[in-house]
């Protein structure tokens, strides 16, 4: 299976998306939207996507997958304006409608992408069939994290020089538990793209609405996550008490991306339920 990368324009926004098509074979299986971490490009999610897309009980003939690059990340150009979470949610939902008209979809969001996935769940609930959240947060208030990580993420000077941005971002990825294989897939985001994603997250919270989410939810947390501490996983479990809990004991923030075989079987069982 190979991904096809295409540039797609929706609502005045152009996004590059990694597309995997099951050829429309067999019973109708909801397509899977996968949303990435802050500043990340679609290639980083490819290994996990391939684990989830191959034929299985949840998708007898395989599963169609869509992984969009946010503006300024991967191959997507910077946007002309700043988009809040609600605007990004609309853009991604419109993207899925353009690719799979009239078809509800499953969604799995990692880290920052998990925040956007929650926004989609409360903003476009009729479009969603299942929601998987990996190493993510519901927004403010947030549990404490590594102060050095926060300093680097929110220091404007880190985004002025692209070379410095790339070096610091690679350091953050290494701290998250990435190996050389994952690092080779990384493409540095633009300063504007990364800062826009940070601004979208600043002041945002969907926590009050999560108890009203009625689609099946899976929560994946990593015990030794230094970037999104396990406390976020616990908080989400309180806000979505009916969610299926999936816990990883070690491996760091990027363990689900670096070693997708550790979480993919549990996610496939969730998608098949």
N, C-alpha and C positions, 0 to 999 in steps of 0.2 A: 504494500500500500504506500502510495506517495501523495504528498500534499500538492495541491495546485494553488499557487499564490496569485491573487487578483486584486486590482484596485477597484473599489466599489464606492460610488457617490450616493449618499443619502442625506437629505435635509441640508444641503449646502456643505456637507462634510465629506472628505475623501478618506477612506480607510483601506489599508491593505489587509487582506484576510487570507488565512491559510484554510483551504477547503479540502475536505476529504469526502468523497461521494461513494455510497454503497451501491450505486447504479440503479437505485429504486427497486431492488429485488425483494421478493418475499413480503411478509406481513409489514404493515406500516409501523415503523419504529420512530419515535420522536427524534429529530436531529438533536445534536448536543452542541450547545454554545459553551465555549470555555473562555474564561476571562482571566487575564494574567496579572502578575504583580506589578507594582509601580515601576515604570520605566522599562519594563521587560518587553521583548519581542516574541512573536508567535513561535519561533523555532525552539524556544526554551520549553514550551508545553508539548512539543511534538511527541517525545517519548511516552508521556502519560496518555496523550490522546490516542496513540496507536494501541496502547494496552486496552483502552476502553472501546475502541472502534472495531476490533476484530470480532468475528462471529462468536456468539455465546448465548446463554439462556435469555439474557436481557435484550439481545439483538441477533436473532437466528441467522440473518444474512449480513450482519455487520451494521455499522452505524455511521450516518453522515455526521461530520464534525465541522464546526466553524470556529476559528480562533482569530479574532480581529486584533490588529495593532491599534492602540489608541493614538490620537494625533501626536506627532513628534516622536513616536516610538517605532522601532523596527523600520518598515518601509512606508509608514504613513506620514504624509507631510504635516507640518504644524498647521493648526487651525488659525483662522483670522481673528477669532474671538475666544475668550475664556468660557468654557462650559462647566456648569455645576453638575453635580451627580444626576440631577433630574434631567438635564439636557443630554448627558452622555447615555443615560438609560434610554431615552427616546431614540437617540441615534442608533444604538445597538439593536433595540427592538425593531426599528425600521429596517436595519440591515438584514435581520433574520426574516422579516416579511418579504424583502426583495429576493432573498435566496430560496426561501421555502414558504411561498404564499399560502396564507390561511392555515398554517401548520403550527400547533403548539410545540414547544421545545423544552428539553431538559437543559439545565444550566449548572455548571460547576465553576466556581470562582476561587482563585488562589490569592491570598493576601489582599492587596488593594482591589484585585478583581472580585474578591468575595464581598467587599463593601458594595461595589457596583451591582453585583448579583442580588444583594439584598434590596437595593433600590429598585431593581427590576421586579422583584417579587412583590413589593408593595405598590408599585406604580403601574405594572402591567400584569397583574396576577392571572388574568384570563389567558395570557399567552404562555404561561409557565406550567409545566407538568411536575417537575421535580427540581429540588434545589440542593446542591452540594456546596458546602463552605469549608475551605481548607486554610488553616492558619490565618484567620482574619479577625476583624473587629466590627462591631456595630456602630462605631463612631464614639463621640463624646457621651459620657465620661469614659476615659480609657485607663486601663491598668498601667502601672509604671513599666517602662522598658529600659533598656540599656541607654544611659544618658549620652554616651558618646555617639551612639547610632542616631539618636534624635538630633544631636547637635549638627552632625554632618548632613542629615536629611533636610533640616530647616535653615541652614546657613546659606543666605543668598550668594555669598562669595564662592561657594562650591559650584555654582552653575554658570559663572561668568566665562570661564575658560573651558572649552570642550575637552581638551586633553586632561585637565584636572578632574573634570566631571567623570570622564571615562575611568580614570585610575581609581577614584574614590568609590565609584559604583562597583567596579570589579572587586575592591576590597570588601565592600558590604556583602557582595554575593559570596565571596570566599568565607566570610564570617557566618553566612547563612547555611554553610555546609556543602557548597557546590564543589564538585570535582572538576578535573581538567576537561572531561567530556562535555559537561554542561557549560563550562566557561567558553569553550570554542563556539558554542551556539549563540553567545551573547553579542548583541549589537548595541552600542551606546546610544541612549536617547538624546534628543536635542535638549539644550537647556530650557527652552520654552515649553517643550512637551512635558518634561519632568516637573517643572514648577507649576504648570497648569494642573497636573494630577495632584500635586500636594495641596494646591489652593482648593481644588474640588473637595478634598477630604477635610480641610480645615473648617471647623465649626459645624461639620455635617454629623448628623446622627439619625439613625432609623430605628433606634432601640424602642421607642414607644409603640411602633407599629408592628414589631416582630411577633408579639403574642397573637396577632390577628392573621398571620400567615397560615394558610390552610393546606398548601401543597406539602407533600412529604419532604422532609429536610434531613440531611446528613451533616454532621459536624465532625470535622477532622482536626485534631489538635496534636501538637508535638510537645512532649514534656520538657525538653531542653531547648525550646525555641527562645533565642535571645533577642529576636527582632519583634515578633508578636508573641509576648509571653503567654504561657498556658492559662493564665488568669482570664484572658479574653475568651478562650474556649469554654471555661467554666461559666463566665457571664452569659455567653450565648446560650449555653445549656439551660440557664435559668429563664431566659427570655423566650426560648422555644422548647418548652419542656417535653413536647411530643417528638423531638428530633432523635434520630438514630445517632448515637455517639460512637466515633471511631478514634481510638487513641494510639499514638505512636510514641514509644518510650524514649527514643533517641534519634539523632540524625540532624538536628538543627532545622532552621526555618525552611530550607529548600529540600528537605528529605523527600517530599512527595514528588518533586521534579527530578532530583538526582537519582532516586531509586523508586520509580513509580510502581514497581512490582510489590512494594511493601503495602501500598494502599489500594491499588487497582482492584484486587479481588473483592475487597469489602465494598468499594464503590459500585462494582458491577452487580453485586448482590442487592445493593440499594436500588440501582436503576432497574433491576428486574422485578422488584417487589410490586 
